[in-house]
Amino acid sequence: MTGLTRRALVGGAGLAAGLAVGLDAGLSSAVAGAADSVRDAPTGRDRLWLTRPDGSELRSRFRTGAGHDRAQILLLSWFMRDIRDEGRAVWMEPSLFDLLAGVQASMSAVHGSPLPVMVTSGYRTPEHNAALENAARNSMHLYGFAADIQVRGYPPRAVALAASFFSGGGIGLYDSFTHLDVWQRRTWIGRPAAG
């Protein structure tokens, strides 16, 4: 099976319950420690500062010397949930967070101060995706491989340019956002390519 077909859809309530029940003392302190480490330096290749259009925000150090921090990937995956369809979520591909961190770190360096990345769309349920005009039928949003993002003060073209240095996947340029995914290398303007 490929990584795409192994992904199981998890209801938002189930993932939320897992977060609430699964956060034992060790995990809770790891999450708190990671939050403390990114308060003053929220961007870098090992961390992300994400926002959503509803004003929610998450700062996460998702990488350590040993690799991806699974607790932080879980929190980031929950943050990327489909807020337009009952908050349903899937485990997001960790390499997507590597890509977003590279884009954010490079744009912050050029800007001269940390810039949050606004996620306008992360995971999408099949129902939500089908209801969107021009959404690819087999969109990478369905599998936790994609995000549509904005960086305040910068046009989508600047975000796409930054992503081109880090991405081995798809970069789609739209009027108000940039689509990034970690599936196959391809680029497009306006209408999505297959996937």
PERA-V857652 format. One record per pair of residues at least 12 apart in sequence whose ideal C-beta (glycine too) atoms are under 6 Angstrom apart, sorted by the first residue. I is the first residue (numbers start at 1). J is the second residue. D is the distance in Angstrom with one decimal. If there is no record, write none. Layout:
# PERA-V857652
{{I:J:D} {I:J:D}}
This chain:
# PERA-V857652
{{4:143:4.9} {7:90:5.6} {7:143:5.2} {9:90:6.0} {10:89:5.9} {10:90:6.0} {11:88:5.7} {12:81:5.8} {12:86:5.4} {12:87:3.3} {12:88:4.6} {12:89:5.6} {15:78:5.9} {15:89:4.8} {27:71:5.3} {30:71:5.5} {31:71:5.8} {34:61:4.5} {34:72:5.7} {37:61:5.2} {38:59:4.4} {38:61:5.0} {42:59:4.8} {42:114:5.0} {43:104:5.1} {43:105:5.3} {43:108:4.5} {43:114:4.5} {44:105:5.5} {45:101:5.4} {45:105:5.5} {46:61:5.8} {46:63:3.8} {47:61:4.4} {48:60:5.3} {48:100:5.9} {48:101:5.3} {49:116:4.6} {50:117:5.6} {50:119:5.6} {51:116:4.8} {51:118:4.8} {52:119:5.8} {58:79:4.6} {60:72:4.9} {60:76:5.6} {62:76:6.0} {62:97:5.4} {68:94:4.6} {73:94:5.3} {76:97:5.7} {77:89:5.9} {77:91:5.3} {77:92:4.3} {80:92:5.2} {80:122:2.9} {80:123:5.4} {81:123:5.9} {82:123:5.2} {82:124:5.4} {82:125:5.0} {82:128:5.6} {84:128:5.5} {85:125:4.3} {85:128:4.4} {88:125:5.2} {89:123:5.8} {90:123:5.2} {90:144:4.4} {92:144:4.1} {93:144:5.5} {93:145:5.0} {93:182:5.5} {95:182:4.7} {96:182:5.0} {99:166:5.4} {99:167:5.8} {99:180:5.9} {99:182:6.0} {100:117:5.9} {102:166:3.6} {103:162:4.7} {103:163:5.1} {104:117:5.1} {106:162:5.0} {107:151:5.7} {107:162:5.1} {115:151:5.5} {117:149:5.2} {117:151:5.9} {118:150:4.5} {119:147:5.4} {119:149:5.8} {120:148:4.7} {120:177:5.3} {121:148:4.1} {122:147:5.1} {123:144:5.4} {124:141:3.9} {129:142:5.8} {134:191:5.7} {136:192:4.4} {136:195:5.8} {138:195:5.6} {140:181:4.0} {140:183:4.9} {140:195:5.6} {145:181:5.0} {145:182:5.3} {145:183:5.3} {146:181:3.7} {147:180:5.7} {148:177:4.6} {148:179:5.1} {149:178:5.7} {150:177:5.2} {156:173:5.5} {156:177:5.8} {156:178:4.5} {159:178:4.1} {160:173:4.9} {160:178:5.0} {163:180:5.4} {168:185:5.6} {169:181:4.7} {169:182:4.3} {169:183:5.1} {170:186:5.0} {171:187:4.9} {172:188:5.1} {172:192:5.7} {173:189:4.8} {183:195:5.6}}
